């Protein structure tokens, strides 16, 4: 995932994520109130939500061969 954080002069910070490096054509952006530390704090939630909202775009991980070992 590629990340761009841009602090705006109005006290907000723009957050843009791009999943192209994972082979997924999806770019998402949002704005949070506060500085870059506020954006970094929100980042895990934003990424989780975008992966959930656009789950159909992400490949389903393959199960390991041989099953689980006990």
mmCIF file of the N, C-alpha and C atoms, coordinates in Angstrom:
data_MODEL
# 
_entry.id   MODEL 
# 
loop_
_atom_site.group_PDB 
_atom_site.id 
_atom_site.type_symbol 
_atom_site.label_atom_id 
_atom_site.label_alt_id 
_atom_site.label_comp_id 
_atom_site.label_asym_id 
_atom_site.label_entity_id 
_atom_site.label_seq_id 
_atom_site.pdbx_PDB_ins_code 
_atom_site.Cartn_x 
_atom_site.Cartn_y 
_atom_site.Cartn_z 
_atom_site.occupancy 
_atom_site.B_iso_or_equiv 
_atom_site.pdbx_formal_charge 
_atom_site.auth_seq_id 
_atom_site.auth_comp_id 
_atom_site.auth_asym_id 
_atom_site.auth_atom_id 
_atom_site.pdbx_PDB_model_num 
ATOM 1   N N  . UNK A 1 1  ? 0.836   -1.162  0.000  1.00 0.00 ? 1  UNK A N  1 
ATOM 2   C CA . UNK A 1 1  ? 0.000   0.000   0.000  1.00 0.00 ? 1  UNK A CA 1 
ATOM 3   C C  . UNK A 1 1  ? 0.893   1.240   0.000  1.00 0.00 ? 1  UNK A C  1 
ATOM 4   N N  . UNK A 1 2  ? 0.541   2.180   -0.843 1.00 0.00 ? 2  UNK A N  1 
ATOM 5   C CA . UNK A 1 2  ? 1.250   3.448   -0.892 1.00 0.00 ? 2  UNK A CA 1 
ATOM 6   C C  . UNK A 1 2  ? 0.424   4.493   -0.158 1.00 0.00 ? 2  UNK A C  1 
ATOM 7   N N  . UNK A 1 3  ? 1.094   5.403   0.516  1.00 0.00 ? 3  UNK A N  1 
ATOM 8   C CA . UNK A 1 3  ? 0.434   6.384   1.364  1.00 0.00 ? 3  UNK A CA 1 
ATOM 9   C C  . UNK A 1 3  ? 0.953   7.781   1.075  1.00 0.00 ? 3  UNK A C  1 
ATOM 10  N N  . UNK A 1 4  ? 0.020   8.745   0.989  1.00 0.00 ? 4  UNK A N  1 
ATOM 11  C CA . UNK A 1 4  ? 0.386   10.153  0.869  1.00 0.00 ? 4  UNK A CA 1 
ATOM 12  C C  . UNK A 1 4  ? -0.417  10.910  1.916  1.00 0.00 ? 4  UNK A C  1 
ATOM 13  N N  . UNK A 1 5  ? 0.285   11.681  2.757  1.00 0.00 ? 5  UNK A N  1 
ATOM 14  C CA . UNK A 1 5  ? -0.364  12.511  3.764  1.00 0.00 ? 5  UNK A CA 1 
ATOM 15  C C  . UNK A 1 5  ? 0.022   13.959  3.490  1.00 0.00 ? 5  UNK A C  1 
ATOM 16  N N  . UNK A 1 6  ? -1.005  14.822  3.399  1.00 0.00 ? 6  UNK A N  1 
ATOM 17  C CA . UNK A 1 6  ? -0.776  16.230  3.093  1.00 0.00 ? 6  UNK A CA 1 
ATOM 18  C C  . UNK A 1 6  ? -1.498  17.092  4.116  1.00 0.00 ? 6  UNK A C  1 
ATOM 19  N N  . UNK A 1 7  ? -0.736  17.887  4.875  1.00 0.00 ? 7  UNK A N  1 
ATOM 20  C CA . UNK A 1 7  ? -1.348  18.801  5.831  1.00 0.00 ? 7  UNK A CA 1 
ATOM 21  C C  . UNK A 1 7  ? -1.854  20.033  5.090  1.00 0.00 ? 7  UNK A C  1 
ATOM 22  N N  . UNK A 1 8  ? -3.116  20.361  5.306  1.00 0.00 ? 8  UNK A N  1 
ATOM 23  C CA . UNK A 1 8  ? -3.733  21.524  4.678  1.00 0.00 ? 8  UNK A CA 1 
ATOM 24  C C  . UNK A 1 8  ? -3.667  22.726  5.614  1.00 0.00 ? 8  UNK A C  1 
ATOM 25  N N  . UNK A 1 9  ? -3.813  23.904  5.076  1.00 0.00 ? 9  UNK A N  1 
ATOM 26  C CA . UNK A 1 9  ? -3.711  25.125  5.883  1.00 0.00 ? 9  UNK A CA 1 
ATOM 27  C C  . UNK A 1 9  ? -4.966  25.397  6.704  1.00 0.00 ? 9  UNK A C  1 
ATOM 28  N N  . UNK A 1 10 ? -6.022  24.639  6.468  1.00 0.00 ? 10 UNK A N  1 
ATOM 29  C CA . UNK A 1 10 ? -7.267  24.864  7.215  1.00 0.00 ? 10 UNK A CA 1 
ATOM 30  C C  . UNK A 1 10 ? -7.375  24.005  8.472  1.00 0.00 ? 10 UNK A C  1 
ATOM 31  N N  . UNK A 1 11 ? -6.267  23.367  8.876  1.00 0.00 ? 11 UNK A N  1 
ATOM 32  C CA . UNK A 1 11 ? -6.273  22.553  10.086 1.00 0.00 ? 11 UNK A CA 1 
ATOM 33  C C  . UNK A 1 11 ? -6.704  21.118  9.850  1.00 0.00 ? 11 UNK A C  1 
ATOM 34  N N  . UNK A 1 12 ? -6.784  20.717  8.583  1.00 0.00 ? 12 UNK A N  1 
ATOM 35  C CA . UNK A 1 12 ? -7.109  19.338  8.252  1.00 0.00 ? 12 UNK A CA 1 
ATOM 36  C C  . UNK A 1 12 ? -5.920  18.691  7.556  1.00 0.00 ? 12 UNK A C  1 
ATOM 37  N N  . UNK A 1 13 ? -5.973  17.379  7.444  1.00 0.00 ? 13 UNK A N  1 
ATOM 38  C CA . UNK A 1 13 ? -4.924  16.638  6.761  1.00 0.00 ? 13 UNK A CA 1 
ATOM 39  C C  . UNK A 1 13 ? -5.564  15.652  5.802  1.00 0.00 ? 13 UNK A C  1 
ATOM 40  N N  . UNK A 1 14 ? -5.108  15.664  4.551  1.00 0.00 ? 14 UNK A N  1 
ATOM 41  C CA . UNK A 1 14 ? -5.600  14.750  3.523  1.00 0.00 ? 14 UNK A CA 1 
ATOM 42  C C  . UNK A 1 14 ? -4.804  13.458  3.588  1.00 0.00 ? 14 UNK A C  1 
ATOM 43  N N  . UNK A 1 15 ? -5.514  12.359  3.459  1.00 0.00 ? 15 UNK A N  1 
ATOM 44  C CA . UNK A 1 15 ? -4.929  11.036  3.543  1.00 0.00 ? 15 UNK A CA 1 
ATOM 45  C C  . UNK A 1 15 ? -5.318  10.287  2.277  1.00 0.00 ? 15 UNK A C  1 
ATOM 46  N N  . UNK A 1 16 ? -4.329  9.827   1.502  1.00 0.00 ? 16 UNK A N  1 
ATOM 47  C CA . UNK A 1 16 ? -4.582  9.072   0.272  1.00 0.00 ? 16 UNK A CA 1 
ATOM 48  C C  . UNK A 1 16 ? -3.837  7.749   0.344  1.00 0.00 ? 16 UNK A C  1 
ATOM 49  N N  . UNK A 1 17 ? -4.563  6.663   0.077  1.00 0.00 ? 17 UNK A N  1 
ATOM 50  C CA . UNK A 1 17 ? -3.942  5.345   0.035  1.00 0.00 ? 17 UNK A CA 1 
ATOM 51  C C  . UNK A 1 17 ? -4.179  4.738   -1.342 1.00 0.00 ? 17 UNK A C  1 
ATOM 52  N N  . UNK A 1 18 ? -3.188  3.979   -1.806 1.00 0.00 ? 18 UNK A N  1 
ATOM 53  C CA . UNK A 1 18 ? -3.241  3.354   -3.123 1.00 0.00 ? 18 UNK A CA 1 
ATOM 54  C C  . UNK A 1 18 ? -2.748  1.916   -2.971 1.00 0.00 ? 18 UNK A C  1 
ATOM 55  N N  . UNK A 1 19 ? -3.533  0.970   -3.454 1.00 0.00 ? 19 UNK A N  1 
ATOM 56  C CA . UNK A 1 19 ? -3.216  -0.446  -3.301 1.00 0.00 ? 19 UNK A CA 1 
ATOM 57  C C  . UNK A 1 19 ? -2.596  -1.044  -4.561 1.00 0.00 ? 19 UNK A C  1 
ATOM 58  N N  . UNK A 1 20 ? -2.139  -0.219  -5.495 1.00 0.00 ? 20 UNK A N  1 
ATOM 59  C CA . UNK A 1 20 ? -1.615  -0.704  -6.770 1.00 0.00 ? 20 UNK A CA 1 
ATOM 60  C C  . UNK A 1 20 ? -0.410  -1.632  -6.576 1.00 0.00 ? 20 UNK A C  1 
ATOM 61  N N  . UNK A 1 21 ? 0.392   -1.392  -5.547 1.00 0.00 ? 21 UNK A N  1 
ATOM 62  C CA . UNK A 1 21 ? 1.556   -2.254  -5.317 1.00 0.00 ? 21 UNK A CA 1 
ATOM 63  C C  . UNK A 1 21 ? 1.147   -3.661  -4.872 1.00 0.00 ? 21 UNK A C  1 
ATOM 64  N N  . UNK A 1 22 ? -0.136  -3.846  -4.516 1.00 0.00 ? 22 UNK A N  1 
ATOM 65  C CA . UNK A 1 22 ? -0.670  -5.162  -4.175 1.00 0.00 ? 22 UNK A CA 1 
ATOM 66  C C  . UNK A 1 22 ? -1.426  -5.767  -5.356 1.00 0.00 ? 22 UNK A C  1 
ATOM 67  N N  . UNK A 1 23 ? -1.355  -5.086  -6.503 1.00 0.00 ? 23 UNK A N  1 
ATOM 68  C CA . UNK A 1 23 ? -2.045  -5.566  -7.687 1.00 0.00 ? 23 UNK A CA 1 
ATOM 69  C C  . UNK A 1 23 ? -3.527  -5.243  -7.697 1.00 0.00 ? 23 UNK A C  1 
ATOM 70  N N  . UNK A 1 24 ? -3.934  -4.293  -6.864 1.00 0.00 ? 24 UNK A N  1 
ATOM 71  C CA . UNK A 1 24 ? -5.341  -3.898  -6.751 1.00 0.00 ? 24 UNK A CA 1 
ATOM 72  C C  . UNK A 1 24 ? -5.470  -2.457  -7.230 1.00 0.00 ? 24 UNK A C  1 
ATOM 73  N N  . UNK A 1 25 ? -6.350  -2.245  -8.212 1.00 0.00 ? 25 UNK A N  1 
ATOM 74  C CA . UNK A 1 25 ? -6.569  -0.904  -8.753 1.00 0.00 ? 25 UNK A CA 1 
ATOM 75  C C  . UNK A 1 25 ? -7.586  -0.172  -7.882 1.00 0.00 ? 25 UNK A C  1 
ATOM 76  N N  . UNK A 1 26 ? -7.098  0.380   -6.776 1.00 0.00 ? 26 UNK A N  1 
ATOM 77  C CA . UNK A 1 26 ? -7.973  1.080   -5.836 1.00 0.00 ? 26 UNK A CA 1 
ATOM 78  C C  . UNK A 1 26 ? -7.191  2.206   -5.172 1.00 0.00 ? 26 UNK A C  1 
ATOM 79  N N  . UNK A 1 27 ? -7.702  3.414   -5.318 1.00 0.00 ? 27 UNK A N  1 
ATOM 80  C CA . UNK A 1 27 ? -7.146  4.573   -4.644 1.00 0.00 ? 27 UNK A CA 1 
ATOM 81  C C  . UNK A 1 27 ? -8.275  5.191   -3.819 1.00 0.00 ? 27 UNK A C  1 
ATOM 82  N N  . UNK A 1 28 ? -7.988  5.529   -2.573 1.00 0.00 ? 28 UNK A N  1 
ATOM 83  C CA . UNK A 1 28 ? -8.994  6.086   -1.675 1.00 0.00 ? 28 UNK A CA 1 
ATOM 84  C C  . UNK A 1 28 ? -8.403  7.298   -0.971 1.00 0.00 ? 28 UNK A C  1 
ATOM 85  N N  . UNK A 1 29 ? -9.256  8.291   -0.727 1.00 0.00 ? 29 UNK A N  1 
ATOM 86  C CA . UNK A 1 29 ? -8.771  9.443   0.013  1.00 0.00 ? 29 UNK A CA 1 
ATOM 87  C C  . UNK A 1 29 ? -9.851  9.933   0.962  1.00 0.00 ? 29 UNK A C  1 
ATOM 88  N N  . UNK A 1 30 ? -9.382  10.591  2.011  1.00 0.00 ? 30 UNK A N  1 
ATOM 89  C CA . UNK A 1 30 ? -10.257 11.176  3.009  1.00 0.00 ? 30 UNK A CA 1 
ATOM 90  C C  . UNK A 1 30 ? -9.520  12.341  3.650  1.00 0.00 ? 30 UNK A C  1 
ATOM 91  N N  . UNK A 1 31 ? -10.221 13.080  4.455  1.00 0.00 ? 31 UNK A N  1 
ATOM 92  C CA . UNK A 1 31 ? -9.635  14.205  5.178  1.00 0.00 ? 31 UNK A CA 1 
ATOM 93  C C  . UNK A 1 31 ? -9.968  14.054  6.651  1.00 0.00 ? 31 UNK A C  1 
ATOM 94  N N  . UNK A 1 32 ? -8.980  14.294  7.498  1.00 0.00 ? 32 UNK A N  1 
ATOM 95  C CA . UNK A 1 32 ? -9.198  14.237  8.941  1.00 0.00 ? 32 UNK A CA 1 
ATOM 96  C C  . UNK A 1 32 ? -8.893  15.600  9.548  1.00 0.00 ? 32 UNK A C  1 
ATOM 97  N N  . UNK A 1 33 ? -9.558  15.906  10.647 1.00 0.00 ? 33 UNK A N  1 
ATOM 98  C CA . UNK A 1 33 ? -9.281  17.143  11.359 1.00 0.00 ? 33 UNK A CA 1 
ATOM 99  C C  . UNK A 1 33 ? -8.009  16.942  12.175 1.00 0.00 ? 33 UNK A C  1 
ATOM 100 N N  . UNK A 1 34 ? -7.069  17.852  12.050 1.00 0.00 ? 34 UNK A N  1 
ATOM 101 C CA . UNK A 1 34 ? -5.823  17.755  12.793 1.00 0.00 ? 34 UNK A CA 1 
ATOM 102 C C  . UNK A 1 34 ? -4.619  17.644  11.871 1.00 0.00 ? 34 UNK A C  1 
ATOM 103 N N  . UNK A 1 35 ? -3.475  17.376  12.493 1.00 0.00 ? 35 UNK A N  1 
ATOM 104 C CA . UNK A 1 35 ? -2.220  17.316  11.745 1.00 0.00 ? 35 UNK A CA 1 
ATOM 105 C C  . UNK A 1 35 ? -1.916  15.890  11.288 1.00 0.00 ? 35 UNK A C  1 
ATOM 106 N N  . UNK A 1 36 ? -0.687  15.678  10.843 1.00 0.00 ? 36 UNK A N  1 
ATOM 107 C CA . UNK A 1 36 ? -0.323  14.368  10.315 1.00 0.00 ? 36 UNK A CA 1 
ATOM 108 C C  . UNK A 1 36 ? -0.394  13.268  11.379 1.00 0.00 ? 36 UNK A C  1 
ATOM 109 N N  . UNK A 1 37 ? -0.175  13.608  12.639 1.00 0.00 ? 37 UNK A N  1 
ATOM 110 C CA . UNK A 1 37 ? -0.282  12.577  13.680 1.00 0.00 ? 37 UNK A CA 1 
ATOM 111 C C  . UNK A 1 37 ? -1.721  12.080  13.800 1.00 0.00 ? 37 UNK A C  1 
ATOM 112 N N  . UNK A 1 38 ? -2.697  12.967  13.595 1.00 0.00 ? 38 UNK A N  1 
ATOM 113 C CA . UNK A 1 38 ? -4.103  12.550  13.593 1.00 0.00 ? 38 UNK A CA 1 
ATOM 114 C C  . UNK A 1 38 ? -4.372  11.631  12.402 1.00 0.00 ? 38 UNK A C  1 
ATOM 115 N N  . UNK A 1 39 ? -3.775  11.945  11.259 1.00 0.00 ? 39 UNK A N  1 
ATOM 116 C CA . UNK A 1 39 ? -3.951  11.111  10.068 1.00 0.00 ? 39 UNK A CA 1 
ATOM 117 C C  . UNK A 1 39 ? -3.334  9.732   10.280 1.00 0.00 ? 39 UNK A C  1 
ATOM 118 N N  . UNK A 1 40 ? -2.143  9.667   10.859 1.00 0.00 ? 40 UNK A N  1 
ATOM 119 C CA . UNK A 1 40 ? -1.502  8.380   11.128 1.00 0.00 ? 40 UNK A CA 1 
ATOM 120 C C  . UNK A 1 40 ? -2.312  7.566   12.138 1.00 0.00 ? 40 UNK A C  1 
ATOM 121 N N  . UNK A 1 41 ? -2.939  8.236   13.094 1.00 0.00 ? 41 UNK A N  1 
ATOM 122 C CA . UNK A 1 41 ? -3.777  7.535   14.067 1.00 0.00 ? 41 UNK A CA 1 
ATOM 123 C C  . UNK A 1 41 ? -5.010  6.929   13.406 1.00 0.00 ? 41 UNK A C  1 
ATOM 124 N N  . UNK A 1 42 ? -5.567  7.624   12.434 1.00 0.00 ? 42 UNK A N  1 
ATOM 125 C CA . UNK A 1 42 ? -6.763  7.159   11.741 1.00 0.00 ? 42 UNK A CA 1 
ATOM 126 C C  . UNK A 1 42 ? -6.453  6.124   10.650 1.00 0.00 ? 42 UNK A C  1 
ATOM 127 N N  . UNK A 1 43 ? -5.221  6.101   10.177 1.00 0.00 ? 43 UNK A N  1 
ATOM 128 C CA . UNK A 1 43 ? -4.829  5.254   9.048  1.00 0.00 ? 43 UNK A CA 1 
ATOM 129 C C  . UNK A 1 43 ? -5.246  3.789   9.176  1.00 0.00 ? 43 UNK A C  1 
ATOM 130 N N  . UNK A 1 44 ? -4.987  3.091   10.286 1.00 0.00 ? 44 UNK A N  1 
ATOM 131 C CA . UNK A 1 44 ? -5.356  1.664   10.346 1.00 0.00 ? 44 UNK A CA 1 
ATOM 132 C C  . UNK A 1 44 ? -6.865  1.433   10.164 1.00 0.00 ? 44 UNK A C  1 
ATOM 133 N N  . UNK A 1 45 ? -7.680  2.342   10.684 1.00 0.00 ? 45 UNK A N  1 
ATOM 134 C CA . UNK A 1 45 ? -9.128  2.219   10.560 1.00 0.00 ? 45 UNK A CA 1 
ATOM 135 C C  . UNK A 1 45 ? -9.575  2.473   9.122  1.00 0.00 ? 45 UNK A C  1 
ATOM 136 N N  . UNK A 1 46 ? -8.959  3.469   8.494  1.00 0.00 ? 46 UNK A N  1 
ATOM 137 C CA . UNK A 1 46 ? -9.286  3.799   7.109  1.00 0.00 ? 46 UNK A CA 1 
ATOM 138 C C  . UNK A 1 46 ? -8.925  2.640   6.181  1.00 0.00 ? 46 UNK A C  1 
ATOM 139 N N  . UNK A 1 47 ? -7.747  2.075   6.357  1.00 0.00 ? 47 UNK A N  1 
ATOM 140 C CA . UNK A 1 47 ? -7.305  0.946   5.530  1.00 0.00 ? 47 UNK A CA 1 
ATOM 141 C C  . UNK A 1 47 ? -8.234  -0.246  5.737  1.00 0.00 ? 47 UNK A C  1 
ATOM 142 N N  . UNK A 1 48 ? -8.560  -0.564  6.983  1.00 0.00 ? 48 UNK A N  1 
ATOM 143 C CA . UNK A 1 48 ? -9.456  -1.689  7.271  1.00 0.00 ? 48 UNK A CA 1 
ATOM 144 C C  . UNK A 1 48 ? -10.816 -1.482  6.607  1.00 0.00 ? 48 UNK A C  1 
ATOM 145 N N  . UNK A 1 49 ? -11.357 -0.273  6.731  1.00 0.00 ? 49 UNK A N  1 
ATOM 146 C CA . UNK A 1 49 ? -12.658 0.015   6.130  1.00 0.00 ? 49 UNK A CA 1 
ATOM 147 C C  . UNK A 1 49 ? -12.623 -0.105  4.608  1.00 0.00 ? 49 UNK A C  1 
ATOM 148 N N  . UNK A 1 50 ? -11.569 0.399   3.974  1.00 0.00 ? 50 UNK A N  1 
ATOM 149 C CA . UNK A 1 50 ? -11.490 0.330   2.519  1.00 0.00 ? 50 UNK A CA 1 
ATOM 150 C C  . UNK A 1 50 ? -11.311 -1.111  2.041  1.00 0.00 ? 50 UNK A C  1 
ATOM 151 N N  . UNK A 1 51 ? -10.520 -1.909  2.767  1.00 0.00 ? 51 UNK A N  1 
ATOM 152 C CA . UNK A 1 51 ? -10.367 -3.326  2.415  1.00 0.00 ? 51 UNK A CA 1 
ATOM 153 C C  . UNK A 1 51 ? -11.702 -4.061  2.576  1.00 0.00 ? 51 UNK A C  1 
ATOM 154 N N  . UNK A 1 52 ? -12.469 -3.691  3.584  1.00 0.00 ? 52 UNK A N  1 
ATOM 155 C CA . UNK A 1 52 ? -13.774 -4.312  3.808  1.00 0.00 ? 52 UNK A CA 1 
ATOM 156 C C  . UNK A 1 52 ? -14.795 -3.847  2.769  1.00 0.00 ? 52 UNK A C  1 
ATOM 157 N N  . UNK A 1 53 ? -14.848 -2.540  2.533  1.00 0.00 ? 53 UNK A N  1 
ATOM 158 C CA . UNK A 1 53 ? -15.823 -1.978  1.592  1.00 0.00 ? 53 UNK A CA 1 
ATOM 159 C C  . UNK A 1 53 ? -15.584 -2.442  0.155  1.00 0.00 ? 53 UNK A C  1 
ATOM 160 N N  . UNK A 1 54 ? -14.333 -2.696  -0.190 1.00 0.00 ? 54 UNK A N  1 
ATOM 161 C CA . UNK A 1 54 ? -13.982 -3.094  -1.556 1.00 0.00 ? 54 UNK A CA 1 
ATOM 162 C C  . UNK A 1 54 ? -13.349 -4.481  -1.578 1.00 0.00 ? 54 UNK A C  1 
ATOM 163 N N  . UNK A 1 55 ? -13.835 -5.372  -0.717 1.00 0.00 ? 55 UNK A N  1 
ATOM 164 C CA . UNK A 1 55 ? -13.265 -6.723  -0.584 1.00 0.00 ? 55 UNK A CA 1 
ATOM 165 C C  . UNK A 1 55 ? -13.263 -7.478  -1.909 1.00 0.00 ? 55 UNK A C  1 
ATOM 166 N N  . UNK A 1 56 ? -14.226 -7.183  -2.779 1.00 0.00 ? 56 UNK A N  1 
ATOM 167 C CA . UNK A 1 56 ? -14.308 -7.877  -4.061 1.00 0.00 ? 56 UNK A CA 1 
ATOM 168 C C  . UNK A 1 56 ? -13.124 -7.565  -4.973 1.00 0.00 ? 56 UNK A C  1 
ATOM 169 N N  . UNK A 1 57 ? -12.398 -6.496  -4.696 1.00 0.00 ? 57 UNK A N  1 
ATOM 170 C CA . UNK A 1 57 ? -11.243 -6.131  -5.517 1.00 0.00 ? 57 UNK A CA 1 
ATOM 171 C C  . UNK A 1 57 ? -9.959  -6.834  -5.071 1.00 0.00 ? 57 UNK A C  1 
ATOM 172 N N  . UNK A 1 58 ? -9.947  -7.339  -3.837 1.00 0.00 ? 58 UNK A N  1 
ATOM 173 C CA . UNK A 1 58 ? -8.747  -7.954  -3.293 1.00 0.00 ? 58 UNK A CA 1 
ATOM 174 C C  . UNK A 1 58 ? -8.776  -9.463  -3.513 1.00 0.00 ? 58 UNK A C  1 
ATOM 175 N N  . UNK A 1 59 ? -7.633  -10.048 -3.901 1.00 0.00 ? 59 UNK A N  1 
ATOM 176 C CA . UNK A 1 59 ? -7.600  -11.504 -4.102 1.00 0.00 ? 59 UNK A CA 1 
ATOM 177 C C  . UNK A 1 59 ? -7.779  -12.235 -2.769 1.00 0.00 ? 59 UNK A C  1 
ATOM 178 N N  . UNK A 1 60 ? -8.428  -13.377 -2.838 1.00 0.00 ? 60 UNK A N  1 
ATOM 179 C CA . UNK A 1 60 ? -8.618  -14.197 -1.641 1.00 0.00 ? 60 UNK A CA 1 
ATOM 180 C C  . UNK A 1 60 ? -7.340  -15.001 -1.425 1.00 0.00 ? 60 UNK A C  1 
ATOM 181 N N  . UNK A 1 61 ? -6.752  -14.913 -0.227 1.00 0.00 ? 61 UNK A N  1 
ATOM 182 C CA . UNK A 1 61 ? -5.516  -15.662 0.030  1.00 0.00 ? 61 UNK A CA 1 
ATOM 183 C C  . UNK A 1 61 ? -5.772  -17.166 -0.062 1.00 0.00 ? 61 UNK A C  1 
ATOM 184 N N  . UNK A 1 62 ? -4.815  -17.869 -0.633 1.00 0.00 ? 62 UNK A N  1 
ATOM 185 C CA . UNK A 1 62 ? -4.933  -19.318 -0.762 1.00 0.00 ? 62 UNK A CA 1 
ATOM 186 C C  . UNK A 1 62 ? -4.544  -19.983 0.549  1.00 0.00 ? 62 UNK A C  1 
ATOM 187 N N  . UNK A 1 63 ? -5.247  -21.070 0.877  1.00 0.00 ? 63 UNK A N  1 
ATOM 188 C CA . UNK A 1 63 ? -4.928  -21.835 2.078  1.00 0.00 ? 63 UNK A CA 1 
ATOM 189 C C  . UNK A 1 63 ? -3.619  -22.590 1.845  1.00 0.00 ? 63 UNK A C  1 
ATOM 190 N N  . UNK A 1 64 ? -2.799  -22.723 2.867  1.00 0.00 ? 64 UNK A N  1 
ATOM 191 C CA . UNK A 1 64 ? -1.542  -23.471 2.699  1.00 0.00 ? 64 UNK A CA 1 
ATOM 192 C C  . UNK A 1 64 ? -1.843  -24.935 2.394  1.00 0.00 ? 64 UNK A C  1 
ATOM 193 N N  . UNK A 1 65 ? -0.980  -25.521 1.558  1.00 0.00 ? 65 UNK A N  1 
ATOM 194 C CA . UNK A 1 65 ? -1.149  -26.928 1.199  1.00 0.00 ? 65 UNK A CA 1 
ATOM 195 C C  . UNK A 1 65 ? -0.774  -27.814 2.387  1.00 0.00 ? 65 UNK A C  1 
ATOM 196 N N  . UNK A 1 66 ? -1.433  -28.942 2.482  1.00 0.00 ? 66 UNK A N  1 
ATOM 197 C CA . UNK A 1 66 ? -1.122  -29.883 3.567  1.00 0.00 ? 66 UNK A CA 1 
ATOM 198 C C  . UNK A 1 66 ? -1.957  -29.684 4.793  1.00 0.00 ? 66 UNK A C  1 
ATOM 199 N N  . UNK A 1 67 ? -2.772  -28.662 4.841  1.00 0.00 ? 67 UNK A N  1 
ATOM 200 C CA . UNK A 1 67 ? -3.635  -28.431 6.002  1.00 0.00 ? 67 UNK A CA 1 
ATOM 201 C C  . UNK A 1 67 ? -2.848  -27.916 7.191  1.00 0.00 ? 67 UNK A C  1 
ATOM 202 N N  . UNK A 1 68 ? -3.485  -27.971 8.333  1.00 0.00 ? 68 UNK A N  1 
ATOM 203 C CA . UNK A 1 68 ? -2.874  -27.483 9.567  1.00 0.00 ? 68 UNK A CA 1 
ATOM 204 C C  . UNK A 1 68 ? -2.189  -28.624 10.294 1.00 0.00 ? 68 UNK A C  1 
ATOM 205 N N  . UNK A 1 69 ? -1.069  -28.321 10.897 1.00 0.00 ? 69 UNK A N  1 
ATOM 206 C CA . UNK A 1 69 ? -0.369  -29.298 11.702 1.00 0.00 ? 69 UNK A CA 1 
ATOM 207 C C  . UNK A 1 69 ? -0.722  -29.091 13.158 1.00 0.00 ? 69 UNK A C  1 
ATOM 208 N N  . UNK A 1 70 ? -0.870  -30.185 13.879 1.00 0.00 ? 70 UNK A N  1 
ATOM 209 C CA . UNK A 1 70 ? -1.202  -30.094 15.300 1.00 0.00 ? 70 UNK A CA 1 
ATOM 210 C C  . UNK A 1 70 ? -0.006  -30.488 16.124 1.00 0.00 ? 70 UNK A C  1 
# 
